[in-house]
Amino acid sequence: MSQEPGTPSTAELVAGSEVVVDAGPIAHGGFVVARHEGRVLFVRHALPGEQVRVRVTEGAAGDRFLRADAVEVLAASPDRVQPPCPYAGPGLCGGCDFQHVDVAAQRRLKATVVAEQLQRLAHLERDVVVEPVPGDTHGLRWRTRTEFAVDPAGRAGMRRHRSHALLPIDDCLIASERVVGTAVLQADWAGEKAVDVVAPSDGDAVVVRIPSDEAVAPVVTENVAAQSLSREFDVSARGFWQVHPGAAATFVDAVIAGLDPQPGERCLDLYAGVGVFASALAQAVGERGQVIAVESDSIAVAQARLNVASTPWVRYVQGRVDHVFGVESTGRVSGTRKGGRRRPGPRRPSSDIPPTADLVVLDPPRTGAGKAVVGAVVALGPRALAYVACDPAALARDTAYLLERGYALTSLRAFDAFPMTHHVECVAVFTRTGPDLP
Ligand SMILES: C[S@@+](CC[C@H](N)C(=O)[O-])C[C@H]1O[C@@H](n2cnc3c(N)ncnc32)[C@H](O)[C@@H]1O
C-alpha cells in the first residue's frame, strides 16, 4: 500500500515507528501478518482484512520481522467487537489475544491456523472446524486455574505482553467467578512472587503461593462428567489439570469415540497425568484388557495410582516417555545437561513397555511427542492412536511422522478450550493403514 506523508521509510522502521498497513492472514500465535515494503510485521490486536495503523513494538533497522500492535483501526473487520476486558489492548495485558474478536470468529481464526499448520508441516489438506466446549457461549469466566504475578508493592496482576512488567488488575474476565471471588486481586501479597488460584469442580477454591513445592500443595478433587466416564480425580493444585471446566470431559469423550476401545484390548496412555484417559480406557477394555500409563511427574503418578486403584489392570510407569521407550527425544530438554552436552540416552525400552499394543493415547506438552517417540510408538503396531494436542504446530509435525509410517488421519476435532486466547486443543485420531504386525 502507499505510504502516508510523514510515514517513516523502511530503513527507519524500528520499535516505536508507526505505519499504516493492510492486515493479512492470521498466523499461529495470535497475530496477523502484514507487509510493509518487503518487511514482515506480526501484528497484535488486528484482524485479517483490516486497515490499521500499527506501532512497532520490537525490531530494529534491517530486521526482516518486526512485532507491532494495531493502535488505530482505519477499516474494521465485521468480526471486530469492543473488547469486553478493559485490560486488553496495545501495551496492556499479555494474557488474551482475541478479546477484540467475535467469539465465533475467534474459532474460525483458530480453525484456519490448525488447517494451515497441517498443510504446511504435514502436507495435508483438511477443513477444520473449531467447536465450542459444550456450555461455553460467550468465552468469558471459564478459567478455573489462573496464576497471577505479584509486583514489588504486593499487587497481583498479569504480565504485559512479552514483558516481565506487571499490569495490576481488579478483575480477569476469563477467570471463573470462583477464582476472582477469592479476592486474590484485591489482597496484599507483599513478599510473594506469584499466586495461583485453583477452583476445582468440587470444594472451595484454593490459593497457592508461588514458588510452592508441588509435594506440599493442597490436593483438590476434579469431577469428570463425560459420556464415556463419570468419576472424580484427585490432583495436586499445582499439578496438571485442564483449565476449562468442560475440557476434560469433552476430550475424553472425543478420544474414546475416536478409538472405540474393545474389551480385552491393550492400551497405552502416554503423558497420562492423573489418569483421565487411562481410567476411561480401563473402563472400556475391562479386566481382561490392559492399560499402561506413562507419566514423568512423580506427584501425579502417586496421585494417579490412588485414582486408578479400583482398576488394577491399569499400570502406571513413572518416567519420561522417551526414556521409557529407550529413545533419544528430539526435544531440547531431553538428555541435555546445562552447557549443552548430551547425556547418553537409555539403550533399551523399559520392561514395562509391551511388544505390541492395540491403542495408544498421546497427550504431550506443547513441544509434542517428537519423531523418536512417534517411531517407538508405531513400532508397537497399534490399530489406532489418539493424539491430544495443545499446539497445532507440534501436532502437524507429529502428523507428518505418523503419515510417513503408514497411519492415516481419520478424524480431527478441534475445541475452543481457551476462548479469547489464540490457543486451541485438537484431538486427532490416526488409524493404521498398513498390514498388522506379524
Ligand atoms: C498435557 S498434560 C496431559 C495430562 C493428562 N493426559 C490429562 O489429560 O490430564 C501432559 C502431561 O505430560 C507430563 N509430561 C511432560 N513431559 C513428559 C515426558 N517427557 N514424559 C512423560 N510425561 C511427561 C506432564 O507432567 C503432564 O502431566
The ligand as a Gaussian input file, in Angstrom:
#p B3LYP/6-31G(d) Opt

LIG

0 1
 C       -0.980000     -32.040000      28.570000
 S       -0.690000     -32.868000      30.088000
 C       -1.800000     -34.236000      29.917000
 C       -2.164000     -34.953000      31.182000
 C       -3.333000     -35.946000      31.084000
 N       -3.344000     -36.698000      29.867000
 C       -4.654000     -35.239000      31.285000
 O       -5.403000     -35.100000      30.318000
 O       -4.948000     -34.818000      32.412000
 C        0.882000     -33.547000      29.796000
 C        1.404000     -34.419000      30.900000
 O        2.649000     -34.975000      30.471000
 C        3.587000     -34.951000      31.531000
 N        4.889000     -34.926000      30.852000
 C        5.568000     -33.879000      30.333000
 N        6.665000     -34.306000      29.683000
 C        6.684000     -35.649000      29.795000
 C        7.553000     -36.663000      29.321000
 N        8.623000     -36.344000      28.601000
 N        7.260000     -37.932000      29.608000
 C        6.166000     -38.255000      30.353000
 N        5.302000     -37.350000      30.820000
 C        5.551000     -36.059000      30.541000
 C        3.216000     -33.735000      32.343000
 O        3.655000     -33.890000      33.679000
 C        1.691000     -33.743000      32.219000
 O        1.106000     -34.479000      33.255000

